[in-house]
Amino acid sequence: MKKFKYSMESLLQIKLKLEDQAKNAYARARQRLLREEEKLKLLKDRRDAYEEELKALSMDRLDIVKIKKAKESIRIMEDKILNQMAAVRSAEQRLEVARIRLNNAMIERKTQERLKEKAWESYLLEYDAEERKAAEELTGYNYSSNTGKEDR
């Protein structure tokens, strides 16, 4: 019997590579989202520090220049936070797109693997049928050889 060869093995290998690429893209998108979230957290922490500084300046001897500077710093941080929140949303959207692509790549790979399994099962059935046929032929030959000798 011939060796099992899946006719679409090259397609399966391509699907595996595409899935690996999708996994890498997902990992990169996830890392980018984490970096953007970390930047947002740092900006919020800086804003909170400026607010504490403003509060402390308001409690001490009033220094109008420092108070205005602290308020301006808080306003700038608010703008940066808004921009960073937009960057986080953008990274989340890219992550979602990468997740969908990964999911589709996994589905396509699994489909090819199921097709390969079905081809393997078909091959095994065909192999078993040939084995049985060969065994029956051998048994039939032995039986006919033995009955032919007894007739003499």
N, C-alpha and C positions, 0 to 999 in steps of 0.2 A: 504494500500500500504506500502511496505517496505521502510525503511529509505534509503536515498541516501548514498551510500558508493562507493568512488572512489577506484577501485581495485589497483591502483598504487600510492596510497597516500604515502606509505613509500618511494618510489622512488622519489617523489616530495620533501619530507622532506630532503632526502639525497642531492638532487640537491640544495636546499636552503642552506644547511650547506656548501656544496662545494663552492657555490657562496660567502657566508660569509667569508670562508677561503681565497678565491681568492681576495676578497676585502681587507682583512687584509694584505695579502702578497703584494698587490699593494701599500697599504699605507706605509708598511715598506720599500719597494723599493723606493718609492717617498721620504720618509724621509732620507733614506741613500743618495740618489742623492743630496738632498738639503744640507746635511752635507758635502759631498764631494765638491760640488760647493762652499760652504762657506770656506772650507779649501783652495781651489784654490785661492779664492779672497784674503784671508789673506796672502798667499804666494806671490801673485802678489803685494800686498800692501807693504810687507816687502822688496821685490826686488826694488820697486819704492823708498822706503825710503833709501835703500843702494845706489841707483843711485844718489839720491839727496845728500847724504853724500859724495859720490865720487866727484860730481860736486862742492860741497862746498870745499872739500879738494883741488881740482885742482885750485880753485880761490885764496885760502889763501896761506900762506907760505907752500911750498912744503915739505911734510913729506912722504917720499917714503914708509916707513913701513905701515903707515895708508892707503895710496893709494893702496898698494898691498893687504892689508887686506880687504879693501872695494871691490876691484875687485874680490878677492877670494870669498867673501860673495855673490856677485852678481852671480858668476858662480855656486856656491852651490845652490842658490835660483833658478837659471834657471833649474838645474837638478831636484830639488824638484818639480818645476812647471811642468816639463815634466812628472815626475812620477805621480803627482796628476792629470794631464790631462788624463793619462791612467786610473787612478782610476775613474774619472768622466765618461769616455767612457764606462768602465765596468759597472758602476752603471746605466748608460743610457740603456745599453743592457739588464740588469736585469729588469729594469723598463718596457722595451718593452715586454719582455717575460711575466712578470706579467700582463701587460695590455692585451696581447693576451689570456692568461689563464682566466682572468676575463671575457673577452668578450665571450669566449667559454662557460664558466660556466653560464653566463647570457642567452645565446642562448638556452642552454640545459634546464635551468629552465623555460624560457618562453615557450619552446616547451611542457614541461610537464604541464604547466598551461593551455595552449591551449587545450591539450588533456583532461584535467580535465573539462574545460568549455564545450567541445563537449560532454563529458559523462554526464554532468549536463543537457545540452539541450536535449539530448536523453532521460534522465530520466524524464524530464518534459513532453516531448511528450508522453512517455509511460504512465505517470501518468494521463495526460489529456485524453488519449484514454481510460484508465480504468475508469476514472470518467464518461466520456460520455457513456461508455458501461453500467455502473451501473445505470446511470440516465435513459437510454433507457430501461433497464430491469425493473426498477421501474415503468416507465411510461407504458410500455407494460403490466406489471402485474396489475397496477391500471386500465388500459383500459379494459383488459380482464375480470377483476373482475366486472367492471361496466357493460359491455355488457352482461355478463352472468346473472346478476340480472334482466336486462330488458327483456330478453327472457322469463322469467317465467310468 
